[in-house]
Amino acid sequence: MRGEASVGDYRKLLVWQRATGLARRVRALVDALPPRERRNIGDQLLRASGSIRFNIAEGAGLNSDAGFARHLRIAPGSANEVQDQLADLEAVGLLAESDRELPKEVAEIRAMLAVLHRRVSADAATSNSPRAHTERPPSKFLR
């Protein structure tokens, strides 16, 4: 199956690693919020930040480039949601100085997702059978 040969261990994808790091930083940010904001925006921020990496992992486990591409198309929406929620926290003075670079991190992850999506979509367009070939992503996507 191409899924295993193409992506191998999705945890080796740099974009998944970056998204995982983002989710962990968001968890620490949410833990530091006052209880009301933790319940309101914090819970949704945790779900959205986790959704980025979860979509990468789920898509990588599918048996088709088209399926993987679909999940890579969904993940940036979650990244947009995280970025918007971070902007809300910053607007009300709840984004710590140490977290001010998180929106930039989200933008970089979104760009990485776009590049990987283009690559996987191109593979899907050239392959009629589910994950028929055994090519791995370029090394710039792997660690």
C-alpha positions in Angstrom: 0.0 0.0 0.0 1.3 3.4 -0.8 0.1 4.9 2.5 2.7 3.1 4.4 5.4 3.4 1.8 4.6 7.0 0.9 4.3 8.6 4.3 5.6 5.8 6.4 5.3 7.0 10.0 3.3 10.2 9.9 5.1 11.3 13.0 8.2 11.8 10.8 6.4 14.5 8.8 7.8 17.9 9.9 4.4 19.5 9.6 2.9 17.0 12.0 5.8 17.6 14.4 5.3 21.4 14.2 1.5 21.0 14.7 2.1 18.7 17.7 4.5 21.3 19.2 1.8 24.0 18.6 -0.9 21.9 20.3 1.4 21.4 23.4 2.1 25.2 23.6 -1.6 25.9 23.2 -2.3 23.5 26.1 0.1 25.4 28.3 -1.4 28.7 27.2 -4.9 27.5 28.0 -3.9 26.1 31.4 -2.7 29.6 32.3 -6.0 31.3 31.3 -8.4 32.5 34.0 -11.2 29.8 34.6 -13.9 31.7 32.6 -11.7 32.1 29.5 -10.4 28.5 29.9 -14.0 27.3 29.6 -15.1 29.6 26.8 -12.3 30.1 24.3 -9.8 27.7 25.9 -11.7 24.5 25.2 -12.3 25.4 21.6 -8.7 26.5 21.1 -7.5 23.1 22.4 -9.8 21.3 20.0 -8.8 23.4 17.0 -5.1 23.1 17.7 -5.3 19.4 18.1 -7.4 19.0 15.0 -4.5 20.2 12.8 -2.3 17.3 13.8 -5.2 14.8 14.0 -6.2 15.5 10.4 -2.6 15.0 9.3 -2.4 11.7 11.2 -5.8 10.5 10.0 -5.2 11.4 6.4 -1.8 9.7 6.4 -3.4 6.5 7.6 -5.9 6.3 4.7 -5.3 4.2 1.8 -5.4 6.9 -0.8 -3.7 10.1 -1.8 -7.1 11.6 -2.4 -8.1 10.8 1.2 -4.9 12.2 2.5 -5.2 15.3 0.4 -8.8 15.8 1.7 -7.5 15.8 5.3 -4.7 18.1 4.4 -7.3 20.5 2.9 -9.3 20.4 6.2 -6.3 21.0 8.6 -5.7 24.7 7.5 -9.2 25.5 8.5 -8.4 24.5 12.0 -5.2 26.5 11.8 -7.2 29.6 10.8 -9.5 29.0 13.8 -6.5 28.8 16.1 -5.0 32.0 14.7 -8.4 33.8 15.1 -8.7 32.6 18.7 -5.2 33.7 19.5 -6.0 37.2 18.0 -9.1 37.3 20.4 -6.9 36.5 23.3 -4.3 39.1 22.3 -7.1 41.7 21.9 -8.2 41.3 25.5 -4.7 41.1 26.9 -4.6 37.4 27.6 -1.9 36.4 25.2 1.4 36.3 27.2 4.5 37.9 25.7 6.0 34.4 25.4 3.1 33.3 23.2 3.1 36.3 20.9 5.0 34.3 18.2 2.3 31.6 18.1 0.3 33.3 15.3 3.5 33.2 13.2 4.0 29.5 14.0 0.4 28.8 12.9 1.0 30.7 9.6 4.1 28.6 9.0 2.3 25.4 9.7 -0.5 26.5 7.3 2.1 27.1 4.6 3.7 23.7 5.1 0.2 22.1 4.9 -0.4 23.9 1.6 2.9 22.6 0.1 2.3 19.0 1.2 -1.4 19.2 0.0 -0.2 20.3 -3.5 2.3 17.4 -3.5 -0.2 14.7 -2.4 -2.9 16.1 -4.7 -0.5 15.9 -7.6 0.2 12.3 -6.7 -3.5 11.6 -6.5 -4.1 13.0 -9.9 -1.4 10.9 -11.5 -2.4 7.7 -9.8 -5.5 5.8 -10.8 -5.1 3.1 -8.1 -5.1 3.8 -4.3 -1.5 4.5 -3.3 -0.2 2.3 -6.1 3.4 3.5 -6.1 5.9 3.5 -3.3 7.5 6.9 -3.6 8.2 8.7 -0.3 7.6 12.4 0.2 10.7 14.6 -0.4 13.1 14.6 2.5 12.1 18.3 3.3 8.8 16.9 4.6 10.5 14.3 6.8 12.7 14.4 9.9 
